């Protein structure tokens, strides 16, 4: 897992839903758990450059305990090249990777049951899905 990764998240049925990811790596490996909750969903527009408004119950967590101000930008849009999802993620919500034109690979576990279409222009460079 990345040593410097900030995450906006919310509780959801069965665990945690990641809403936004912050850091300096274009290829983040997302955590298996956040504050004891297993990560089971990737929220709508999570990695999209232009994010929708966040729910009132959204919380911030970071791998190293830093505050949101320590993260200058989200891992989003054309910055994203690849993402490793935790094995327990079972749902990718609508447009989770919307307009991530440089996304080349996505690594997901066998628990993934529900996922929105990854289509052009997002998938234009996607060459590996495992």
N, C-alpha and C positions, 0 to 999 in steps of 0.2 A: 504494500500500500504506500501511497505517496506520503512523505513526511510532512509536507506543507499543503494541506488540503482543507478548505473550509466548505461547509455544506449547510444549505438552507433546507430544512426538512419539516415534516409534520407526521404525527401518528396517523396510522390508517389501520383497517382491519388486518390483523396478523403481524403488524410490525411498523416499519417506517417507510414513508414515501419521500424520495429525494426530489426537491423542487428546483434547486440551483446548485452548481458546483463552482467553487472559486479556487484559483491557484495559478501556478506558472507552467504546469506541464500540459502540452497539447494531447497527451495520452494518459489520462488519469485511470488509476485502478481504484474503484469505489470500495468503501469499507463494507464489511460483512454486517456489522452492527453499528448503531448510533445510540449512545446512552442506554445500552442494554436491549434496544429494539432491533430485531433482525431487519435488514433492508430487503423489502419485498416488492417495491414499486419504484418506477422512475416516472415522475409527474409530467403533465403536459408542458410542452415548450421548455423543458429542463435545460437543454443545450442550445436552444434557439438564440440567435443574436438579440432579437427584440423580445424581451420577456413580457408576459402578461402580469397583471397585478397578483400579488401573493396573498394567500389566505391569512386571516387574522391570527390563526393559531400556529403559523410558521415559526420555527425556532432555528437558531444558528448553533452549529457544533463544528469544532475543528480538531484535527488529529493531534495538534500540539498545544491546544488550549488558547490559541490566540483569538483576539476579537475580530469582528468583521472588518474593521478599519485596516487590519494588517494585510488584507487581500485586495490588491489594486484592481483586479478585473475578474469577471467570470470566465470560466472555461466554456466558451460558447461560439456559435457561428463558424466562421472560417478558421478560427484558431484550433478547433477540435480536429484531430487526425485519427484518433482511435480511443476506444473506451473499453475497459474491462469491468463488466458487471459482476457483482457477487453471485455466487452459484444459486442463492435463494431467491433472486429476483424472478417474480412470476408475471409481472405486467410492465409493459412500456406503454405509457399513455399517448394520446394523440399528439403528433408533432413534436415528440420528445427531441428529435434531431432535425427539426425544421431548418432548412437552409444551411445545414452544416456541409457545405460544398466540398470541403477537404477531408471529410470523414472517409478513411480508407479501410478501417476494420472495426469490428465490434465483436467482443468475446462475451458470450452469455452461457449460462448453465442450462441444464436440462429442465429446470423448474419453470422456465419461461413458457407461459401458456397463452398470454394475451399480448399482442403487439400491434401497434398501428403500422400501417404500410410505411416502409422506408422506400421512398420513390424519388424520381427526378424532381428537383436538382440535387436533393440530398444524396442520393445513391450514385451519382454520376461517377464518383471515384471509388466507391465501395467495392473492394476486391476480395475481402475475407469476412465471413460471418461464421463464427464457430461457437 
